[in-house]
Structures are given as structure tokens and as C-alpha cells.
Amino acid sequence: MRYTEFMIGGAQDPTDSDTPNQPSTPAPQADHGKAEPDNLIVAWLKRDGWAIALYIVAAIVMTFPLVRGLTTHLDRTNIDIHQALWQNWWILQVFGGGDSLARTQFLFYPIGFDAAFIPRRWPGVFSWSILEPLLGPIGAHNIQSLLSLIASGYGVYLLVVYLTKNRAGAWFAGAFYAFYPNHVWDVLQQPNTGNIHYIPFAILLLIIALDRVIDESAPRKRLEPADVGLLIAAAFLLSLNAYVNLKIYVFAGLTGAGYVGLRMLVEGFWKRRSFWLAMGLYSAATLLIALPIYLPYFTTTWLDEALNQWTITEGVDILAYFSHGPDTLFFVSPAIERMFGLHYTFWYVYKGSFYLGLSAMLIAAVGLVGMIVKGSQRRWLIWWVLAIFFWLMSLGVMWTFDRQPVDFTWTPYYFLQSNPIFQALRESHRFSLVLILPMAVIIGYGWQVLWDWLKRWAAGPAIATGLTVVFSLVLLLETSQAPLPVREIPVSAFYQDERFVEGGVIDLPMGRQPAKYYMYLQMTHNQPIVEGMSARTPPDAYSYIDQNALLSTWFEWQGPNCTRSAEYEAAAQQLLDDGFEFVFLHQHGRNWTPNTDEQWETLRSFFRSVPPLHLDPLIEVYRVEDVMNHLPCE
């Protein structure tokens, strides 16, 4: 299929994988009695409008009831979304001249915070700047999440159409990719790793460019202008993932490099000069375009410490891919669990699911059988190798089955875990998001095999169409996590009170997890806070807190020590001198810390004699000056 024909639809039957590409014919003479030919946009909508419309409907259904609280509710399963919203807000503050990309004063006030490892989803900032004033931060995030799911499905749809010429199967493959349970969870809760919608577009352009370069019908010793343009466009799309997040850039890079490397070995074109010229240009352009993103990391003086801050934890339980999670509607899998006596319920602390879906696995198996029967289907073997490799990587260093360790040490991740790239990924379960692209392509090929078999009978096309509809519904049903558990984020009315004046804010209780909630509140009050967080914490971040007697005591959940009264007074005076105005005790912040009622009361004991400025079910507000004048033990 020629590139231009693929983009505008051409005259080829989109569901017939055996229809050969037809040579172009001279255009007929203009006939003023006939309608003008469709322009590119109209032709595109006629070709793919139905697919996009169905993805839109599916995205609304699979995230229901999010659409009912589009501007007020978020998925409630994880606190990470708070800081993800804050990141877009912070970048707009930087653009407005209120902060610096190198070191922010909004966090860890008054010393500031090295901002090198604060994620920045640059492509989303533009749409955020338009949506946020209209819909608020929650509405902007929810719209962006829905668009990411829709774009993910459509990108895989285009990729599979190019590879199989079967649009019905391509839609099913795109639905699998877009609405894979863990992908939906990450898009809604961790967009820094979940916004993988650019990857299928990047891989599609890479394959199109590679097909041109190695086309045996038009051998070449040097690259043509069209080749260069396609390669640079493919490099741009791959590098665009770096501007979303470096983890996603790594996902895309591993997928692209794996595909090219395997195809080079399988098809034996590694001897061609044009191939190496193309890959040299593509690699150089990719690295150059992404340079502004990754270069600051390499110039960070504490990079080694940042990479070693987190120990790689366990990966996905093997059974998690074949058994639905607690928020996933069941279809057939409970019967299988009972049949084999499995008691697997959930593998990880996060609420989510890695369930592939029996319908998707069945179609993939059809593709595997077809590949074996037909033979010499080497291009499809590439996707199987990629899928198996990424699946093994997602299992982590120590494999588990039904929560029981597997007695096997030499896992792939065992050998790669010390590599800086994999240290940056931090969690091996994230490879599940790389796995689903080759799996989607395999599923698309399975549909092509199924259609090829069925069209031998007169009723075959009708049966194939019916099976596509049925299997698509089954896939969405058995992997759906709807209705999603949604929630409003509680915000005290005090932030709009005239008594709230400019100055530093001390949010209690402290800690990495509640700090994410406080960063979200900062979007309302716009004042610097004493703590914060990012993907990696600079070594000097807590130096101010550690040396202040009050802050360090509060951080450790300790009660007042009357032998330190002088230290407390000096600490309170330091807080006043450094511009702190308020101490907030957050009832909601307790939800994100492993504390007991006794610890909470110990923390509050510092303020028993301090007159509160404001009390409501969410917060207790105290002036720092009042705290200094009413210290315990006085």
C-alpha cells in the first residue's frame, strides 16, 4: 500500500487482506456533470470517522461515570494525580514569570527545590492552557485523559490497517490497546507514564519509512528527499514522547529499536547501504530533537544518587495477566479460576488490573495458528518476540505466580536492573504498557487470519462482521473497570477567605504522599509550601526542615519536649523571619499517611493552647505568630 493511498484511503477494499495494491491510472477528463472529488479531510472522515466515533463512545463508557462529573471528579484510586495536575499549573507559572524551570520556590520554601526531576508533559501544556480556564484543572485533566485514550486506539488502528489492510480487526486491536485496564488506570492516575498515545503513530511512520528505504522494487544507494522527510517525521514523533516523559520515550525507543533490529535480522537487509544511512539519520534526528529534555538530567550533579533512590520492586504477578482484577467486570475468568483452584485476587498495592482479556488472547492464538499454518510469516514473528520479551520484563526481578515466588533466579530483569535506563523506569510493571503495542498488532493479524478463512464461504463476510462486533463487546465487557470509583478533591473555603494573606504555608502532617495533596491545594492558594515532592528528591531538599526544631519534630510525629523550649522559640522566630504565615493541620492529609489516632493527637498537642484562626472539617488553621506566642510548656 503506497503511503499516499494509506493516508487518504485509496480505492482498495479495506477489509480484504489479499487485494493487491493497484497501480495508479490516469485521471479521467473533468466532467462538470459529476460531483467534485472529496478533499483530504472529507475522505479521511469517510474512511475513519466511524472508527473514531466508536472510540469516543467506548472511552466514555469505559471511564463511566467520569463524564457525569467531568469538571468536579477524579478517579479516586491513587494520590499521584494531584501532583500531575500541579505540574501543568507550575509550568504555566513559569511561563508567566512566577518561577524557574531550574529551581522552584513553590516547593520546600524558603530554600527552594532543584526542579530537574519534576516531570513536564510539554505537549499537553498547550491544551491545558486552553481547557483549564474553561473547565478548571479537573475538567482539563479529564478531557485530556479521554483524548489520550481515543488517540491511543486510533493510532493502533492506523498501524494495524497499514500492516493488515483489515479495518475491522484494526478497530478491535486499537480497542485492546486503548482500554487495556492498566493503561486506563495510568492515563487517569499517572499520565506521566500513561500518556503513550504518540507511540503507535511513531512506530507507524518508522515502518512506512523503513518500507520505502528497503523496497526491492526501487533499490537505492542514497536516500531520496521523500525518504528523508519520512525519517525526520518519524524521528519527531518518537522524540515527542520524550516531551511527555522520558519513561515513555524509553518505551517508544525500545519498541522501535526492537522492531528495526529484529526485522533487519529476519529479512537480512543489514548489508544495504541505504538502510544504514536511514537508521543513522533517524537515530541522529531522534537524539537531537529530544536533546533539550534529556541533557539537563546528564548535567545534574546528583544524577547517580537520583537513580539509586529507588530499589526495583516486584513485577506483575504472572497470573495477573490471565485473571481479572478487583475492579474488572468478569466474563469467563472466574470459571477458569475455580477450575484450576486458583485463589489469586490482586498482586500489587495499586488498584488496577493487568488482565489481557480472554477474547484478545483467543484472537492472538488464532494469529499464532495462522502464522504456523501459512509458514514464512517472519514479519509477524517479530511482534511475537517483542511481546514475549516485554512480558518477561514486566514480571520483574523475582517472578511470582498467584503471589507465590517462582524458583527461578536468572530472569531478564535480573541482568538489566543495574542499567541506568531501567533504573530510571523504576518499576518493572511499567513494561506492561510496552507489551500491549506488539500484542495489539498480533491481535490485528489474528483478525486478518480469521477473515481470510471465513471469506472462503459465501456467508463469510457477514459472519466475520458479526464476530468483530461480538468480540469487541466482549473485550470491552471483560476488561472494563466501570463504574470507576470517582471522588471530589476536598478544598477548604478558607483559601478564599480574606484572612488568608500571602506567605509561606506549613502543611501537616508531612510526608511524600500527603505532599501531593498539598501541591494540588497550592493551585488554589498560590503560596509557597514548606514541603513537596518530585520523581526524585534532591539530597538537600529537607535540609531546612531538618535544622528547624519545630519542623523536624512535626515531620517525625513527635510530641513537645519541654527541655527544648528555647529551640522551639528560635525555630518559630526563624519561620516568621523567613515569611511563613500559616500552619495547616489537614484531616484529609491523614488519609495518605500510615498514622494512628494516638500519633495524630500527639501532633495536635503542639497546638492545644494556640487560638485557631479557622476550623472546619478539613483543616485547622493557625498563625505562625500565634504558635510562637503559645508554645507548649510555657
C-alpha positions in Angstrom: 0.0 0.0 0.0 1.5 3.3 -1.0 1.9 6.0 1.6 -0.5 8.5 0.0 -3.1 5.8 -0.6 -2.8 4.7 3.0 -3.3 8.3 4.3 -6.3 9.2 2.2 -7.9 5.7 1.9 -7.3 4.9 -1.8 -9.6 2.7 -3.7 -8.6 -0.5 -2.0 -11.1 -2.7 -0.2 -10.1 -2.1 3.5 -11.2 -5.4 4.7 -9.7 -7.6 2.0 -6.1 -8.5 3.1 -5.5 -10.4 -0.2 -6.4 -7.5 -2.5 -3.2 -6.4 -4.3 -2.2 -2.8 -4.5 -3.5 -1.5 -7.8 -1.3 0.7 -10.0 -2.5 4.2 -10.4 -4.4 5.1 -13.6 -4.5 8.4 -15.4 -7.2 10.7 -14.1 -10.3 11.0 -16.3 -11.1 14.2 -18.0 -13.1 16.6 -15.9 -16.8 16.0 -16.1 -18.7 19.1 -14.9 -21.8 17.0 -14.6 -20.3 15.0 -11.8 -19.6 15.9 -8.2 -16.2 17.2 -7.3 -13.9 14.6 -5.6 -13.7 14.7 -1.8 -10.9 16.7 -0.2 -8.5 15.0 2.1 -10.4 15.8 5.3 -13.7 14.5 3.9 -12.0 11.4 2.5 -10.4 10.8 5.9 -13.7 11.2 7.7 -15.4 8.8 5.3 -12.7 6.3 5.8 -12.1 6.5 9.6 -14.9 8.6 11.0 -16.8 5.5 12.2 -13.7 4.2 14.0 -13.0 7.5 15.8 -16.7 7.8 16.7 -16.7 4.3 18.2 -13.5 5.1 20.2 -15.2 8.2 21.6 -18.2 6.2 22.7 -16.0 3.4 24.2 -13.9 5.9 26.0 -16.9 7.5 27.7 -18.4 4.1 28.6 -15.1 2.6 29.8 -14.5 5.6 32.2 -18.1 6.0 33.3 -19.2 7.8 35.5 -16.3 10.2 34.9 -18.3 12.1 32.2 -21.0 12.9 34.8 -18.5 14.7 37.0 -16.2 15.9 34.2 -15.2 19.1 36.0 -15.5 18.0 39.6 -14.5 14.4 40.0 -11.3 12.3 39.6 -10.6 8.6 39.7 -10.1 8.1 43.4 -7.7 5.1 43.5 -4.4 7.0 43.7 -3.0 10.2 45.0 -0.4 10.6 42.2 -2.9 12.5 40.1 -2.7 15.5 42.5 0.9 16.2 41.6 0.3 15.5 37.9 -2.3 18.4 37.8 0.1 20.6 39.8 2.9 20.0 37.1 0.8 21.7 34.4 -0.1 24.5 36.7 3.5 25.0 37.7 4.7 25.2 34.1 2.2 28.0 33.4 3.5 29.8 36.4 7.0 29.5 34.9 5.7 30.9 31.6 4.1 33.8 33.5 7.5 34.6 35.1 6.5 33.4 38.5 9.1 30.7 38.9 12.1 29.0 37.3 12.3 25.7 35.4 15.7 25.1 37.1 14.8 25.7 40.7 11.3 26.2 42.0 10.5 28.4 45.0 7.0 27.0 45.3 8.2 23.8 47.0 10.5 23.3 50.0 10.2 27.0 50.8 12.3 29.0 51.6 15.4 27.3 50.2 13.6 26.1 47.0 13.9 22.8 45.2 16.0 21.6 42.3 13.4 21.1 39.6 15.4 18.8 37.3 13.2 15.8 38.1 9.8 17.4 38.1 8.0 15.8 35.2 6.8 18.1 32.4 4.3 16.9 29.8 5.0 19.7 27.3 2.6 18.6 24.5 -0.3 18.8 27.0 0.5 22.2 28.3 -0.9 24.0 25.3 -4.3 22.2 25.5 -4.2 22.6 29.3 -3.8 26.3 29.0 -7.0 26.4 26.9 -9.1 23.9 28.8 -8.2 24.9 32.4 -9.7 28.4 32.3 -12.9 26.9 30.9 -13.2 23.7 32.8 -10.9 24.1 35.8 -7.9 21.8 36.5 -10.0 18.6 37.0 -12.1 19.1 33.8 -8.9 19.9 31.8 -7.3 16.7 33.1 -10.3 14.5 32.4 -10.7 15.8 28.8 -7.0 15.3 28.2 -7.3 11.7 29.6 -10.3 10.9 27.3 -8.4 12.3 24.3 -5.4 10.3 25.1 -7.4 7.1 25.2 -9.1 7.9 21.9 -5.8 8.8 20.2 -4.2 5.6 21.5 -6.9 3.5 19.9 -6.8 5.4 16.7 -3.0 5.2 16.4 -3.0 1.5 16.7 -6.0 1.3 14.3 -3.9 3.1 11.7 -0.8 0.9 12.4 -2.8 -2.3 12.0 -4.6 -1.1 8.9 -1.2 -0.4 7.3 0.0 -3.9 8.3 -3.1 -6.0 7.6 -5.4 -3.8 5.5 -8.3 -5.0 7.7 -10.1 -2.1 9.3 -12.5 -4.2 11.4 -9.6 -6.1 13.0 -7.7 -2.9 13.4 -10.5 -1.4 15.4 -10.5 -4.3 17.8 -6.7 -4.1 18.1 -7.0 -0.4 18.9 -9.7 -1.0 21.5 -7.5 -3.6 23.2 -4.6 -1.1 23.3 -6.6 1.9 24.4 -8.7 0.2 27.0 -6.3 -2.2 28.5 -7.1 -1.9 32.2 -3.7 -0.8 33.4 -3.5 1.7 30.6 -6.8 3.3 31.5 -5.6 3.4 35.2 -2.3 5.1 34.2 -3.9 7.6 31.9 -6.3 8.7 34.7 -3.9 8.5 37.6 -0.4 8.6 36.3 -0.3 10.5 33.0 3.5 10.8 33.3 3.6 7.1 32.3 0.1 6.5 30.9 0.1 9.0 28.0 1.5 6.6 25.5 -0.8 7.7 22.6 2.1 9.0 20.5 3.9 5.6 20.4 1.8 3.8 17.8 1.9 6.9 15.4 5.7 7.0 15.8 6.1 3.3 15.1 3.8 3.5 12.1 5.8 6.3 10.5 9.0 4.4 11.2 7.7 1.3 9.5 6.5 3.3 6.5 9.9 5.0 6.2 11.7 1.6 6.5 9.4 0.0 3.9 10.4 2.7 1.4 14.1 2.5 2.1 14.3 -1.2 1.7 11.8 -1.5 -1.2 13.4 -4.0 -3.5 11.4 -2.7 -6.5 13.2 0.6 -6.2 16.7 -0.1 -4.9 18.8 2.9 -4.0 22.3 3.8 -2.8 21.3 7.1 -1.2 18.2 8.5 0.4 15.7 10.4 -1.6 14.1 13.6 -0.3 10.8 11.7 0.4 12.8 9.2 2.5 14.5 11.9 4.5 11.2 13.7 5.1 9.5 10.5 6.4 12.5 9.6 8.6 12.6 13.0 10.2 8.9 12.9 10.7 9.2 9.5 12.3 12.0 10.8 14.5 10.0 13.8 15.5 7.0 11.6 16.6 9.3 9.3 18.6 11.1 12.2 20.2 7.7 13.8 21.1 7.4 11.1 23.6 10.4 12.5 25.5 8.5 15.8 25.8 5.7 13.9 27.5 8.0 11.9 29.8 11.4 10.2 29.5 9.9 6.9 30.6 7.5 7.0 27.6 10.5 7.9 25.4 12.3 4.8 26.6 9.1 2.7 25.9 8.9 4.1 22.4 12.7 3.7 21.8 12.8 0.1 23.0 9.8 -0.7 20.7 11.3 1.0 17.7 14.8 -0.3 18.2 13.5 -3.8 18.8 11.3 -3.8 15.7 14.1 -2.5 13.4 16.8 -4.8 14.9 14.6 -7.9 14.6 13.4 -7.1 11.1 16.9 -6.5 10.0 17.9 -9.9 11.2 14.8 -11.7 9.9 14.9 -10.1 6.4 18.6 -9.8 6.0 18.8 -6.2 4.7 21.6 -5.3 7.1 24.0 -5.3 4.2 22.2 -2.5 2.4 23.9 0.9 2.5 20.5 2.7 2.3 19.3 1.0 5.4 22.3 2.2 7.5 22.0 5.7 6.0 18.4 5.8 7.0 18.9 4.5 10.5 21.8 6.8 11.0 19.7 9.8 10.1 16.7 8.6 12.1 18.8 8.0 15.2 20.6 11.3 15.0 17.4 13.2 14.4 15.7 11.4 17.3 18.6 12.2 19.8 18.9 15.8 18.6 15.2 16.6 18.8 15.0 15.1 22.3 18.3 16.7 23.5 16.6 19.6 25.4 14.8 17.0 27.5 17.5 14.5 28.5 20.5 16.8 28.5 19.6 18.5 31.8 19.5 15.1 33.5 23.0 14.3 32.5 24.3 17.7 33.8 22.6 17.2 37.2 25.3 16.8 39.8 23.3 14.3 41.8 22.2 12.0 38.9 23.8 8.9 40.4 22.0 9.4 43.7 18.7 10.1 41.9 18.9 6.8 40.0 19.7 4.8 43.2 17.0 6.4 45.3 14.5 3.6 44.5 15.0 -0.1 44.6 13.3 -2.0 41.8 10.3 -3.8 43.3 8.5 -6.9 42.3 6.9 -7.1 38.9 3.5 -8.2 37.7 2.3 -11.5 39.1 2.2 -13.9 36.1 -1.4 -14.8 36.9 -2.4 -11.1 36.8 -2.4 -11.2 33.0 -4.9 -14.0 32.9 -7.2 -13.2 35.9 -9.3 -10.1 36.2 -8.6 -7.6 39.0 -11.0 -6.5 41.7 -12.3 -3.6 39.7 -12.7 -5.5 36.4 -16.0 -7.0 35.3 -15.7 -10.7 35.0 -16.7 -12.7 32.0 -15.3 -16.2 31.8 -12.2 -15.9 34.0 -13.9 -16.8 37.4 -14.8 -20.2 36.0 -11.2 -20.8 35.0 -10.1 -19.7 38.4 -12.4 -22.2 40.0 -11.5 -24.9 37.6 -7.8 -24.7 38.4 -8.3 -23.9 42.1 -6.6 -20.5 41.9 -7.1 -18.1 44.7 -5.3 -15.1 43.1 -7.0 -11.8 43.9 -4.6 -8.9 43.4 -0.9 -8.6 43.0 0.0 -5.0 43.9 -0.8 -2.1 46.3 -2.3 -0.1 43.5 -5.9 -0.7 42.4 -5.7 -1.7 38.8 -5.7 -4.7 36.6 -3.2 -6.3 34.1 -5.8 -8.7 32.7 -5.4 -9.2 28.9 -8.9 -10.5 28.3 -9.7 -13.9 27.1 -11.2 -12.6 23.8 -8.0 -10.8 23.0 -5.9 -13.9 23.9 -8.1 -16.1 21.7 -7.7 -13.9 18.6 -3.9 -13.7 19.3 -3.9 -17.5 19.4 -5.7 -17.6 16.0 -2.9 -15.4 14.6 -0.3 -17.8 16.0 -2.0 -20.8 14.4 -2.3 -18.9 11.1 1.4 -18.0 11.2 2.3 -21.6 11.8 0.0 -22.9 9.1 0.9 -20.4 6.4 4.7 -20.5 7.2 7.3 -17.9 6.3 5.4 -15.2 8.2 8.6 -13.8 9.5 7.4 -10.2 9.9 4.7 -11.3 12.4 7.3 -13.4 14.3 8.9 -10.0 15.1 5.9 -8.9 17.1 5.7 -12.1 19.0 9.3 -11.8 20.0 8.7 -8.2 21.2 5.6 -9.2 23.1 7.3 -12.1 24.9 10.3 -10.0 25.8 8.3 -7.1 27.2 6.1 -9.5 29.0 9.1 -11.2 30.7 10.5 -7.8 31.6 7.2 -6.8 33.2 7.5 -9.7 35.6 10.4 -8.1 37.3 13.5 -9.4 39.1 11.6 -12.1 41.1 8.7 -13.8 39.4 5.6 -14.7 41.3 2.6 -16.8 40.4 -0.5 -16.4 42.4 1.5 -14.4 44.9 4.0 -17.2 45.4 7.7 -16.8 44.4 8.8 -18.8 41.3 12.0 -20.6 42.0 13.9 -19.1 39.1 16.7 -16.5 39.5 18.0 -15.8 36.1 15.2 -13.5 34.9 15.8 -11.0 32.1 15.3 -8.1 34.5 17.9 -9.6 36.8 20.6 -8.9 34.2 19.3 -5.5 33.2 18.2 -4.0 36.5 21.5 -2.0 37.1 21.3 -0.3 33.7 20.6 3.4 34.1 17.7 3.2 31.6 15.9 0.6 33.6 16.8 2.3 36.9 15.0 5.4 35.5 11.9 3.3 34.8 12.0 2.3 38.5 9.1 -0.1 38.4 9.2 -3.2 36.1 5.4 -3.4 35.9 5.5 -0.4 33.6 6.7 -2.8 30.8 3.1 -3.9 30.6 2.5 -0.6 28.8 5.1 -1.5 26.2 3.8 -5.1 25.9 0.3 -4.0 24.7 1.5 -2.5 21.4 3.0 -5.7 20.0 0.1 -7.6 21.5 -2.3 -5.3 19.7 -0.5 -5.9 16.3 -0.6 -9.7 17.0 -4.4 -9.4 17.6 -4.8 -7.4 14.4 -3.0 -10.2 12.5 -5.3 -12.7 14.2 -8.3 -10.9 12.8 -6.7 -10.9 9.3 -6.2 -14.7 9.5 -9.8 -15.1 10.7 -11.2 -13.0 7.9 -9.1 -14.8 5.3 -10.5 -18.2 6.5 -14.1 -17.0 6.7 -14.3 -15.3 3.3 -14.0 -18.7 1.6 -17.7 -19.2 2.3 -20.5 -17.1 0.8 -21.7 -16.0 4.3 -18.1 -15.5 5.5 -18.0 -11.7 5.4 -21.3 -11.4 7.3 -20.0 -13.9 9.9 -16.7 -12.1 10.2 -18.5 -8.7 10.7 -20.7 -10.2 13.3 -17.8 -11.8 15.1 -16.0 -8.5 15.1 -18.9 -6.8 16.8 -19.4 -9.6 19.4 -15.7 -9.9 20.2 -15.4 -6.1 20.6 -18.3 -6.0 23.0 -16.9 -9.0 24.9 -13.4 -7.4 25.1 -14.8 -4.1 26.5 -17.1 -6.0 28.9 -14.4 -8.3 30.4 -11.7 -5.7 30.8 -14.0 -2.8 31.8 -13.3 -1.3 35.2 -16.5 0.8 35.1 -18.1 2.1 37.1 -14.9 3.8 38.2 -14.6 4.9 41.8 -14.6 8.7 41.5 -14.3 11.4 44.1 -14.2 15.1 44.6 -11.0 16.6 46.0 -11.9 18.4 49.2 -10.7 22.1 49.3 -11.4 24.3 52.3 -13.2 27.5 51.8 -10.6 29.2 53.9 -8.3 29.7 50.9 -10.8 32.2 49.6 -11.2 33.9 53.0 -10.0 37.5 53.3 -7.9 36.4 56.3 -5.8 34.3 54.1 -2.8 36.5 53.3 0.4 35.9 51.3 3.1 34.0 52.9 4.7 30.6 53.3 2.4 27.6 54.3 3.3 24.7 56.6 1.0 21.7 55.8 0.8 19.0 58.4 1.1 16.0 58.6 4.3 16.0 56.4 5.4 13.2 54.1 5.9 12.4 50.4 2.3 11.1 49.9 0.3 13.9 51.6 2.6 16.5 49.9 1.0 15.5 46.6 -2.4 16.6 48.0 -0.8 19.8 49.3 0.6 20.6 45.9 -2.9 20.3 44.5 -4.1 22.8 47.1 -1.3 25.1 46.2 -3.0 25.6 42.8 -5.8 27.3 44.8 -3.9 29.4 47.3 -0.7 30.1 45.1 1.6 30.4 48.1 4.9 28.5 48.7 4.8 25.4 50.9 7.4 24.0 53.2 7.5 20.6 51.6 6.8 19.0 48.2 7.9 16.1 46.0 9.1 15.1 42.6 10.1 11.9 40.8 13.4 12.1 42.6 14.2 14.1 45.7 17.4 16.3 45.7 19.8 15.5 48.6 19.5 18.9 50.1 15.7 19.2 49.9 15.0 18.5 53.6 17.9 20.5 55.0 15.7 23.4 56.1 13.2 21.1 57.7 15.9 19.0 59.4 17.6 22.0 61.1 14.4 23.7 62.3 13.4 22.3 65.7 9.6 22.6 65.1 9.5 21.4 61.6 11.7 18.4 62.3 9.6 17.4 65.3 6.4 17.7 63.3 7.9 15.7 60.5 8.7 12.8 62.9 5.2 12.9 64.5 6.8 13.7 67.9 5.2 15.5 70.8 6.6 18.5 72.6 9.8 18.1 74.6 9.8 20.8 77.3 13.6 20.6 77.5 13.7 22.1 74.0 11.6 25.2 74.7 14.4 27.6 73.7 14.9 25.7 70.4 11.2 25.8 69.7 11.1 29.6 70.2 14.1 30.1 68.0 12.6 27.8 65.4 9.3 29.7 65.4 11.1 33.0 65.1 13.0 31.6 62.1 9.8 30.6 60.5 8.4 34.1 60.9 11.6 35.7 59.6 11.5 33.5 56.6 8.0 34.6 55.6 5.8 31.7 56.9 2.3 32.8 57.8 0.2 29.7 58.5 0.3 26.2 59.8 -2.5 23.9 58.4 -3.5 20.7 60.1 -5.2 18.6 57.4 -7.7 16.0 58.4 -7.7 14.8 54.8 -3.9 14.7 54.8 -4.1 11.9 57.4 -5.6 9.6 54.7 -2.3 9.4 52.9 -0.1 8.7 56.0 0.3 5.4 58.0 -0.6 7.1 61.3 -2.6 6.2 64.3 -5.1 8.3 66.3 -2.5 8.5 69.0 0.1 9.9 66.7 -2.4 12.4 65.3 -3.2 13.6 68.8 0.5 13.8 69.6 1.0 16.1 66.6 -2.0 18.2 67.6 -0.7 18.6 71.1 1.6 21.3 69.9 -1.4 23.5 69.2 -3.7 22.9 72.2 -3.0 26.3 73.7 -2.9 28.1 70.3 -6.0 30.0 69.3 -7.1 28.7 65.9 -7.7 31.2 63.2 -10.1 28.9 61.4 -11.7 25.5 61.9 -13.7 23.3 59.5 -14.0 19.6 58.9 -11.0 19.7 56.5 -8.4 21.9 58.2 -7.3 23.7 61.4 -5.6 26.9 60.7 -3.0 28.6 63.0 -0.9 31.7 62.5 2.8 31.1 62.9 3.0 34.2 65.1 0.3 32.7 67.4 2.2 29.4 67.5 5.3 31.3 68.7 3.3 33.1 71.4 1.7 29.9 72.7 4.4 27.3 72.5 3.9 24.2 74.7 5.5 24.0 78.1 5.2 27.8 78.6 
